[in-house]
Amino acid sequence: MPDRIQINCERVEENAMSVENAAVYLQNVTLVPQDMKTTLPANANSKTAYERAQGRIASLGTMLDQEAKNIRGLNMAFEENKNRYPEITARP
């Protein structure tokens, strides 16, 4: 077991950026109906289900943005505490 905990700050930032990049794809997309004349309940039910799913996708994207901020916050905390706790070192 190593005597020191080594943190690769550049790799942590890369991981945060990867999470943010994934979040970009998780946005709410409005359904554009092709059939404006259909009044079947199934059509309304499918639209409701689609909107609910899109809301959850957008929520996931928001959560991923928050996770990227958390990752960066941990990186900053390691940087701030590396002098206080010598067993934590930043790897180049």
Protein Blocks (a to p, Z undefined) as FASTA:
>chain_A
ZZbdcddfklmmmmmmmmmmmmmmmccdddddfblkbccfklmmmmmmmmmmmmmmmmmm
mmmmmmmmmmmmmmmmmmmmmmmmmmbccdZZ
